[in-house]
Structures are given as C-alpha cells and as structure tokens.
Amino acid sequence: MQRQSLSQSSVLGCRYFCIHDHMVTPALIKKVHAKGMHCSVWSVNQPDDRIKELFHWQVDSLVTDNPSMALPLVERLTRAR
C-alpha cells in the first residue's frame, strides 16, 4: 500500500507525503525524499525517544497532539545538528 500511495503521489505531482507514525520506516523516508517530496509523520505522541528516532531518520516534519512535549525536543535536536 505504501508503494502504491507513493507512486500515485508522485504521478499527481504532490510535494508532501504524510504517513502515519506506525507505518513509517527509514527506507520509506528515503524513497519519499528521492521523489523530491517532503515527508511528514502524523500522530507522533510517544515520548522523546520516538521523536529522536524520526529526527535521525531525517523526517521533515511531524504532527503531534502534544506540541508542548515535542517542540522543545525538536528545537534541541535542530540546534545540535
């Protein structure tokens, strides 16, 4: 399903590819980037470790129900780059 969705997104000229947190993998993020798209992961509500993992996988953005938890961590990770 992911492969089909990514192919269809590319054919439609999409610039963003949004995927649920439970379906994302490092390989998928690489494929999304290879097609020139922004990769966003949604409903990232787990503790810091998951956000760190996604950051290291080079996800472009994330959507969370708890921005007060996520934003300080993302800012620290970005500064450390």
N, C-alpha and C positions, 0 to 999 in steps of 0.2 A: 504494500500500500504506500509506503514512504517513497519508493522509487517512482511509482506511478504519479503520486502527488507532485514530486519534484520535477518530473518530466513535463507534466501538464503546466506547472507554474512557469517553467522556462518557455514553453511554447506560447503562453499567454503574455509573456513579457513582464512578469512580476518582478519587482525589485526586492520584495521582502518575502521570507519564508518563515512562517510561525509554526512551531511544533510544540506539542505537549511535553512537559518535563519527563514523563515516563517513557517517551518514545525516542528521545534524542540520544545520539551516540557521537563520539568523536568523528567517526567515518562519515556520518551524515552531514555534520557541520562542514567538513572538508568539501564534500560534494556540493553543498549549497554555495559555499564560497567560490568553488571552481566555476559555477554557473554565474558568478558575479552578483549574487544576491546577499542581502543582509539576513542573518539568521537570528531569530528571536525565539526564546523559550518561555512558555507561559505556565503560570501557576507554580512558580518556584517558591514554595512556602516552607521548605525544610531549613534546618539550622545552617550555620555558616559553612560547614563542610561541603554541602551541595553547591552553594554559590561559588565557592573557591574552585571546585571541580569544573563547573561550567566556564568559569573565567579562564582557567588553564586550557580548556578545550577550545578557547577563542570564540565563544558565542558572542554575538554583537550586542544583544540586549536581552533583558529578562522582564517578565511581568510577574508581579507578586501581589498578594493580598496584605503583605506586611512590609511596606516600604521603610518604616522606621527601623526595621531589623536589617534590611538589605542595603539601603543606601550608604550608611557609614562603612560597611564592609567593602562595597564596590569602590568607594572613594579611596579607601586604604590600598586596595589591590591595584587600582589605577596609578596611584602615586608611586607605588613600589616598582612599577614596570621600568 
